[in-house]
Amino acid sequence: MKISRRFLCAALAGGLLAALAGCATNVNTVERAQPAATPNYISDKRVVTDNTLARTVRVNAVNQTVVSGNLLKVQATVENLKNDLRSVRYKFEWIDQDGMAVGSPNEGWKVLNLQGRETTTISTVAVSPRAVDFVLKLSEL
């Protein structure tokens, strides 16, 4: 089968452009100089078992609120410390007042893709009013 040189060059050039377009390295943001939001930041304890991950992705802050009258909602601000795309897995686990795990259908691992230097938020809402605490777990993909 004979393929024209022009077609081959066009296909290669198109593939190269598509690859380059998918490789954004850094993310610029714009936000209010005087934020109107007043988050309820909480103190957190961090346990680092993967130093490579800790040098790649950082949790900058955690805040919480109560929604629907009695369900805890938690939000974490996560930052990619590197200049290129990073993918990590995360999950939230809920704990009741006795320190027991509260089962939740949304407890599975989720994938978070962060462009270079991007900061984003991840959040979840407890499925039971028994949940008074949480554990956020991060893992390399």
TORKOL-768993 format. One line per 4 residues: their letters; for each residue x, y, z of N, C-alpha, C, CB. Coordinates in pm, 1 decimal. Glycine has a CB too. Example, Ala and Ser with C-alpha at 12.3 -4.5 7.8 and 13.67 -1.06 7.14 Angstrom:
REM residues 2
AS> 1319.0 -569.0 780.0 1230.0 -450.0 780.0 1320.0 -330.0 780.0 1130.8 -447.3 904.6 | 1285.0 -225.0 708.0 1367.0 -106.0 714.0 1290.0 3.0 787.0 1408.4 -59.8 572.5
//
This chain:
REM residues 141
MKIS> 86.1 -118.3 0.0 0.0 0.0 0.0 89.6 123.1 0.0 -97.3 0.7 123.5 | 58.8 215.6 -86.0 137.9 336.2 -101.1 70.6 452.6 -27.2 157.1 369.9 -250.7 | 146.4 515.4 63.9 94.3 629.4 139.8 165.9 753.7 89.2 114.7 610.6 295.4 | 87.7 857.4 62.8 149.5 978.5 10.5 234.3 1046.1 118.6 41.9 1075.5 -42.1
RRFL> 344.3 1102.5 74.5 435.3 1171.9 165.4 364.8 1289.1 232.8 560.1 1221.1 89.9 | 280.1 1360.7 161.0 207.0 1474.9 217.3 113.9 1430.2 329.4 126.5 1546.7 107.6 | 43.7 1317.4 308.4 -47.2 1265.9 409.7 30.6 1226.3 535.0 -126.8 1145.8 355.2 | 141.9 1158.6 518.3 223.2 1115.2 629.8 276.2 1234.6 710.2 338.6 1029.6 579.6
CAAL> 324.8 1337.0 641.5 374.9 1457.2 708.9 263.2 1527.7 785.5 437.8 1553.6 606.9 | 145.3 1537.3 724.0 31.7 1602.4 789.7 -9.5 1524.3 914.4 -87.8 1614.8 692.3 | -10.1 1391.0 906.1 -48.8 1308.3 1020.0 52.5 1323.6 1133.1 -60.9 1160.2 978.2 | 180.8 1322.4 1101.0 284.0 1338.8 1202.8 277.0 1476.5 1267.6 421.9 1316.7 1142.3
AGGL> 258.5 1579.8 1186.8 249.7 1715.7 1239.8 127.2 1729.5 1330.1 243.6 1818.5 1124.8 | 14.3 1673.4 1289.1 -106.7 1679.3 1371.0 -88.8 1607.3 1502.6 -224.1 1620.3 1296.2 | -22.8 1491.9 1499.7 3.3 1417.3 1622.2 95.9 1493.2 1715.5 62.8 1282.0 1589.4 | 197.6 1558.4 1658.6 290.4 1636.7 1739.2 219.2 1754.3 1805.6 406.6 1686.9 1653.0
LAAL> 133.8 1823.4 1729.6 59.6 1936.3 1787.0 -34.7 1889.8 1897.1 -19.7 2009.4 1677.8 | -100.0 1776.8 1876.2 -190.4 1724.4 1978.5 -112.7 1688.0 2104.1 -267.1 1601.8 1925.9 | 3.6 1628.4 2087.2 85.4 1591.3 2202.7 132.0 1714.8 2278.1 206.3 1508.0 2158.6 | 175.1 1817.1 2205.6 221.2 1939.1 2270.6 108.0 2011.6 2341.0 286.0 2030.9 2169.6
AGCA> -10.3 2011.9 2281.6 -124.8 2079.6 2342.3 -164.2 2012.0 2473.1 -244.2 2081.2 2245.5 | -142.2 1880.7 2484.4 -177.6 1808.5 2605.5 -70.8 1815.9 2713.2 -204.8 1666.1 2572.6 | 34.9 1889.2 2691.6 147.2 1892.8 2786.0 162.7 2029.2 2852.3 276.4 1856.0 2714.9 | 54.0 2090.5 2889.9 63.8 2218.6 2958.9 146.6 2200.0 3085.4 -77.4 2275.5 2992.5
TNVN> 232.8 2294.1 3115.6 321.6 2273.7 3229.1 280.6 2351.9 3352.7 460.5 2311.1 3191.1 | 238.2 2473.2 3340.1 204.0 2554.4 3456.3 65.4 2613.5 3441.1 306.7 2665.3 3476.8 | 5.9 2649.2 3552.7 -129.4 2704.5 3552.3 -126.4 2842.1 3617.7 -229.3 2609.9 3626.4 | -173.7 2943.5 3547.5 -188.5 3077.5 3603.5 -330.2 3092.4 3656.5 -156.9 3187.3 3497.3
TVER> -346.7 3166.5 3763.8 -479.9 3187.4 3820.5 -503.1 3334.5 3850.4 -498.0 3104.2 3947.9 | -629.7 3370.2 3860.5 -670.2 3505.7 3898.4 -777.1 3490.4 4005.4 -723.3 3589.4 3774.0 | -763.4 3564.9 4112.9 -863.1 3560.0 4218.6 -875.8 3697.2 4283.4 -826.4 3453.2 4323.7 | -976.1 3712.0 4368.2 -998.3 3839.8 4436.1 -879.9 3876.5 4523.2 -1125.3 3834.4 4520.6
AQPA> -843.5 4002.5 4522.1 -735.1 4051.0 4608.7 -780.3 4050.3 4755.0 -690.8 4194.1 4566.4 | -905.9 4076.8 4777.8 -964.5 4076.9 4911.3 -1074.9 3970.8 4913.6 -1020.6 4219.4 4949.6 | -1042.3 3845.3 4939.8 -1143.9 3738.8 4934.8 -1261.1 3765.5 5028.0 -1081.1 3605.4 4970.2 | -1381.0 3736.1 4979.5 -1501.9 3751.5 5059.8 -1528.0 3626.5 5143.4 -1622.3 3781.2 4969.7
ATPN> -1469.9 3514.5 5104.4 -1491.0 3389.0 5175.7 -1412.5 3387.4 5306.8 -1450.1 3269.8 5087.7 | -1469.7 3323.6 5407.8 -1400.5 3306.1 5535.3 -1402.9 3157.1 5571.1 -1466.9 3392.8 5648.7 | -1305.1 3082.4 5518.9 -1303.6 2938.6 5545.2 -1280.1 2906.8 5692.4 -1197.0 2871.8 5461.2 | -1331.6 2794.3 5733.5 -1311.7 2744.5 5869.0 -1195.1 2645.5 5865.4 -1442.7 2677.3 5925.6
YISD> -1071.9 2698.7 5861.9 -953.5 2613.2 5856.9 -938.8 2537.5 5987.4 -827.1 2696.1 5828.3 | -897.4 2412.1 5975.6 -877.3 2330.3 6094.4 -730.1 2291.5 6105.6 -966.9 2204.1 6090.0 | -687.0 2266.4 6226.8 -551.8 2215.5 6247.4 -549.0 2071.8 6198.8 -508.3 2225.6 6397.7 | -436.3 2033.0 6140.3 -426.6 1895.9 6092.8 -295.5 1833.4 6135.7 -440.4 1890.5 5941.3
KRVV> -294.0 1701.5 6136.3 -174.4 1624.7 6167.8 -137.5 1549.2 6041.2 -197.0 1526.9 6290.1 | -9.8 1554.5 6003.7 35.0 1489.9 5880.4 131.0 1376.4 5912.4 102.1 1592.0 5786.6 | 106.3 1263.2 5850.4 193.0 1147.6 5864.3 250.3 1120.4 5725.9 115.7 1022.0 5922.1 | 381.9 1136.9 5711.1 447.7 1119.1 5582.1 519.7 984.6 5580.6 547.2 1235.3 5553.6
TDNT> 476.8 896.6 5491.3 544.5 768.1 5473.7 608.6 758.4 5335.7 446.0 652.5 5494.3 | 579.3 855.5 5249.4 636.7 859.3 5114.2 696.0 998.5 5091.8 528.1 825.5 5004.3 | 825.9 1010.8 5114.0 890.8 1141.1 5100.9 887.7 1194.1 4958.4 1033.5 1132.2 5148.1 | 892.9 1106.1 4859.5 885.7 1148.9 4719.4 751.5 1216.2 4692.4 905.9 1028.4 4623.9
LART> 644.7 1155.7 4737.5 512.3 1215.2 4721.2 503.2 1348.7 4795.2 403.6 1119.0 4771.8 | 560.3 1356.5 4914.2 556.2 1480.3 4993.2 630.1 1594.1 4923.2 616.9 1456.7 5132.1 | 730.4 1562.0 4842.4 803.4 1664.9 4767.7 734.8 1698.5 4635.8 946.4 1619.2 4741.2 | 631.5 1623.8 4600.3 562.0 1642.4 4473.4 428.5 1713.6 4490.5 540.3 1508.9 4406.4
VRVN> 351.2 1669.2 4587.9 216.0 1721.8 4610.9 202.6 1756.3 4758.7 105.9 1618.5 4567.1 | 144.1 1872.7 4785.2 129.4 1919.3 4923.0 -15.4 1957.4 4949.9 222.7 2039.0 4950.6 | -62.7 1924.3 5069.0 -192.4 1973.0 5116.3 -163.8 2103.6 5188.7 -266.2 1867.5 5210.9 | -214.1 2213.7 5133.6 -187.8 2345.6 5191.0 -278.8 2378.7 5308.6 -202.9 2451.1 5085.0
AVNQ> -403.6 2337.8 5299.4 -499.2 2372.1 5404.7 -618.1 2277.1 5399.2 -546.3 2518.9 5390.8 | -684.1 2263.8 5513.0 -806.2 2184.1 5522.0 -909.7 2268.9 5593.1 -782.1 2047.8 5597.2 | -1027.9 2275.3 5536.3 -1136.0 2344.8 5605.4 -1260.1 2257.3 5605.8 -1165.6 2481.3 5539.0 | -1352.4 2291.1 5695.7 -1473.2 2210.7 5708.3 -1592.3 2298.0 5739.6 -1456.3 2104.6 5815.7
TVVS> -1706.8 2239.2 5712.8 -1833.1 2304.3 5743.1 -1936.6 2194.8 5765.8 -1876.8 2402.1 5628.1 | -2056.4 2233.5 5802.6 -2167.1 2139.3 5817.6 -2271.0 2174.6 5712.8 -2228.1 2143.4 5962.7 | -2317.7 2073.3 5640.2 -2418.4 2093.7 5536.5 -2541.0 2008.8 5567.2 -2361.6 2059.0 5396.7 | -2651.6 2044.0 5509.0 -2778.2 1972.4 5528.8 -2811.9 1954.4 5676.6 -2772.1 1836.3 5461.0
GNLL> -2769.0 2049.8 5757.2 -2804.1 2048.5 5898.1 -2713.0 1967.4 5987.5 -2939.3 1998.5 5912.5 | -2661.5 1851.1 5940.6 -2583.0 1768.5 6032.3 -2476.1 1681.0 5964.8 -2675.4 1680.9 6109.4 | -2440.5 1710.7 5842.4 -2338.1 1631.9 5773.7 -2209.6 1712.8 5759.9 -2388.2 1586.6 5634.7 | -2099.6 1652.4 5798.9 -1969.7 1717.8 5790.9 -1921.7 1719.7 5646.1 -1866.9 1646.6 5881.5
KVQA> -1876.2 1836.4 5601.5 -1815.7 1851.0 5468.7 -1671.7 1896.2 5489.6 -1896.0 1953.6 5378.2 | -1578.8 1830.6 5419.7 -1436.6 1860.7 5433.2 -1381.8 1896.4 5296.2 -1358.6 1740.7 5495.1 | -1295.9 1996.7 5294.2 -1231.1 2039.3 5170.2 -1082.7 2058.2 5195.9 -1294.6 2170.2 5115.4 | -999.9 2003.3 5106.6 -854.9 2018.7 5118.5 -802.8 2090.6 4994.8 -784.6 1880.4 5136.1
TVEN> -710.6 2182.9 5015.4 -644.6 2252.2 4905.6 -513.4 2179.5 4878.7 -620.6 2404.6 4938.8 | -499.4 2129.4 4755.9 -384.9 2046.9 4718.6 -304.3 2119.1 4611.2 -430.8 1906.9 4668.6 | -172.9 2116.5 4624.3 -85.2 2187.4 4530.0 18.9 2092.3 4470.6 -15.0 2305.9 4600.2 | 38.1 2103.0 4339.1 146.2 2033.4 4269.5 271.4 2119.7 4284.2 110.9 2007.2 4116.9
LKND> 374.7 2067.7 4346.1 497.1 2143.4 4369.7 593.7 2138.1 4251.5 565.7 2091.7 4493.3 | 560.9 2060.3 4151.6 649.7 2043.1 4035.9 595.9 2120.3 3916.1 665.2 1893.6 4000.5 | 677.5 2131.5 3811.6 639.9 2206.4 3691.6 567.7 2122.5 3586.8 762.1 2266.7 3630.1 | 554.6 1993.5 3608.5 488.2 1910.1 3509.3 368.0 1839.1 3571.1 586.5 1807.7 3450.5
LRSV> 289.2 1777.4 3485.2 166.9 1709.3 3526.4 197.9 1601.2 3629.2 95.5 1648.4 3405.0 | 119.4 1597.8 3735.3 130.2 1493.9 3837.0 -7.8 1435.6 3861.1 190.9 1549.7 3969.0 | -12.0 1305.8 3876.8 -136.7 1236.9 3907.4 -120.3 1163.1 4039.0 -176.7 1139.1 3793.5 | -214.7 1180.4 4128.6 -213.5 1111.5 4256.3 -351.9 1052.7 4281.5 -171.6 1207.3 4371.1
RYKF> -355.5 956.8 4371.7 -482.8 901.3 4417.0 -511.4 957.8 4555.7 -479.9 744.0 4418.9 | -640.6 974.2 4585.5 -677.2 1020.0 4718.8 -809.5 958.0 4759.4 -685.4 1173.8 4724.0 | -831.2 953.3 4888.9 -962.3 913.5 4940.8 -979.4 970.4 5079.9 -978.1 759.0 4942.4 | -1104.1 995.8 5113.9 -1141.8 1040.3 5246.9 -1204.1 922.0 5319.9 -1240.1 1162.0 5240.9
EWID> -1169.8 906.3 5446.1 -1234.0 806.3 5530.8 -1296.7 878.8 5648.7 -1132.1 697.2 5578.8 | -1414.7 834.4 5689.5 -1488.9 900.2 5796.2 -1478.1 821.5 5926.1 -1635.5 917.4 5756.6 | -1475.5 894.6 6037.7 -1459.8 835.8 6170.8 -1570.7 888.9 6261.6 -1318.6 867.9 6230.5 | -1629.7 799.7 6343.4 -1733.6 845.4 6436.8 -1670.9 889.2 6568.9 -1838.0 733.5 6461.6
QDGM> -1754.2 935.7 6664.5 -1703.2 991.1 6790.0 -1630.5 888.7 6876.1 -1816.3 1050.3 6868.5 | -1650.0 760.1 6849.1 -1581.1 655.1 6924.1 -1452.9 609.1 6853.9 -1674.4 536.1 6944.7 | -1415.5 676.5 6746.4 -1295.3 640.4 6673.2 -1313.3 525.7 6575.8 -1188.9 606.0 6768.4 | -1437.0 489.8 6549.3 -1466.8 379.0 6458.2 -1492.6 432.7 6317.8 -1589.0 297.6 6508.3
AVGS> -1450.9 354.5 6218.4 -1473.4 393.6 6079.0 -1622.6 391.3 6047.4 -1396.5 300.0 5982.5 | -1665.1 491.0 5973.4 -1803.4 498.4 5926.0 -1799.9 466.9 5777.4 -1868.8 640.3 5954.2 | -1857.9 353.6 5740.3 -1856.2 311.8 5600.2 -1926.2 411.5 5510.6 -1920.6 176.0 5585.2 | -1871.5 426.3 5390.9 -1927.1 522.6 5295.7 -1907.2 469.6 5154.2 -1860.7 662.9 5312.2
PNEG> -2009.1 480.9 5069.0 -1993.6 433.6 4932.2 -1894.5 516.6 4850.0 -2127.3 433.3 4864.2 | -1862.3 636.7 4894.5 -1767.5 720.6 4818.8 -1626.2 712.9 4876.8 -1815.0 866.7 4817.9 | -1595.1 604.8 4949.2 -1464.1 589.4 5010.6 -1356.8 540.2 4914.9 -1473.9 495.9 5125.1 | -1390.5 502.9 4794.0 -1291.2 449.3 4701.0 -1188.2 553.1 4660.0 -1359.6 394.9 4578.1
WKVL> -1075.7 503.3 4610.2 -969.0 591.5 4562.1 -1015.6 666.8 4439.1 -841.2 511.2 4530.6 | -980.8 794.4 4432.3 -1010.3 877.9 4315.9 -878.4 931.7 4262.6 -1108.8 994.7 4352.1 | -874.7 960.9 4133.1 -753.0 1013.0 4070.7 -763.2 1164.3 4060.2 -730.3 949.6 3930.6 | -654.9 1230.6 4096.0 -644.9 1375.8 4085.1 -528.7 1408.0 3993.9 -626.9 1443.0 4224.7
NLQG> -555.5 1476.1 3882.4 -452.3 1520.7 3789.1 -428.2 1669.0 3811.6 -493.1 1492.4 3641.0 | -302.7 1704.1 3836.4 -266.2 1843.0 3861.7 -161.8 1886.7 3759.8 -212.9 1861.2 4006.5 | -190.0 1994.6 3689.8 -90.9 2052.0 3598.5 22.4 2111.0 3681.5 -155.0 2160.9 3505.6 | 129.8 2149.0 3615.5 244.6 2206.0 3685.4 206.4 2326.6 3769.6 351.5 2245.1 3586.3
RETT> 244.9 2323.5 3895.7 221.7 2431.6 3991.9 73.6 2461.5 4018.2 288.9 2556.3 3943.1 | -15.0 2373.7 3974.4 -158.1 2396.0 3993.8 -198.8 2369.6 4138.8 -239.3 2306.6 3899.0 | -291.4 2450.7 4186.9 -353.6 2431.2 4317.5 -501.9 2410.9 4293.6 -327.0 2552.6 4414.1 | -559.6 2311.4 4357.3 -701.8 2284.3 4342.1 -757.8 2234.3 4474.6 -726.9 2181.2 4229.1
TIST> -888.5 2219.4 4481.0 -951.2 2167.9 4602.4 -1016.4 2033.8 4574.6 -1054.7 2267.5 4656.9 | -1014.0 1950.3 4674.5 -1089.2 1824.9 4671.6 -1179.4 1826.8 4793.6 -994.0 1697.6 4670.7 | -1297.9 1772.7 4780.5 -1389.8 1776.7 4893.8 -1483.2 1657.4 4890.6 -1470.2 1906.9 4893.9 | -1545.8 1635.6 5003.8 -1645.3 1530.2 5015.5 -1736.7 1563.1 5132.9 -1578.1 1390.6 5034.0
VAVS> -1850.8 1497.5 5133.3 -1948.9 1514.8 5240.0 -1973.0 1379.0 5303.7 -2082.5 1576.5 5186.0 | -1974.1 1375.3 5435.4 -2002.4 1250.9 5506.8 -2142.6 1202.7 5471.2 -1988.5 1270.4 5660.2 | -2157.9 1072.4 5465.3 -2289.7 1017.2 5432.3 -2372.4 989.8 5557.5 -2274.3 888.6 5351.4 | -2311.8 1009.9 5673.7 -2382.1 984.8 5799.1 -2352.9 1096.6 5897.9 -2341.7 848.1 5858.4
PRAV> -2452.4 1137.9 5974.9 -2427.8 1239.3 6078.0 -2340.1 1186.0 6191.3 -2560.2 1289.3 6134.7 | -2317.6 1054.7 6197.0 -2228.2 996.4 6298.1 -2083.1 1035.0 6273.5 -2241.5 844.1 6299.5 | -2046.7 1070.0 6150.1 -1908.6 1105.0 6116.8 -1873.4 1240.4 6176.8 -1887.7 1106.7 5963.8 | -1771.5 1239.8 6263.0 -1727.1 1363.6 6326.3 -1582.2 1395.8 6290.9 -1742.9 1354.0 6477.6
DFVL> -1515.2 1301.8 6228.7 -1375.2 1318.4 6192.1 -1350.1 1252.5 6057.7 -1282.2 1259.1 6300.3 | -1230.7 1275.4 6005.3 -1195.6 1221.4 5874.0 -1045.4 1194.4 5867.7 -1238.2 1319.1 5761.2 | -1007.8 1116.3 5769.6 -867.8 1095.0 5734.1 -860.7 1110.5 5584.4 -813.9 953.8 5781.3 | -770.6 1196.9 5537.7 -745.3 1212.8 5394.2 -619.1 1136.0 5363.4 -732.1 1364.4 5352.4
KLSE> -627.0 1043.9 5267.5 -511.5 964.6 5227.0 -472.3 1001.9 5084.7 -541.5 813.0 5237.7 | -342.3 1018.9 5063.5 -286.8 1048.9 4931.8 -185.4 940.6 4897.2 -220.9 1191.2 4928.5 | -184.0 901.9 4769.8 -93.2 797.8 4725.5 -50.6 826.8 4583.3 -158.5 658.8 4735.9 | 72.2 786.9 4548.0 116.2 802.0 4408.2 36.9 706.3 4321.7 269.6 775.6 4393.2
L> 12.8 747.1 4202.8 -63.1 666.4 4107.1 23.4 558.2 4050.4 -119.4 752.5 3994.9
//
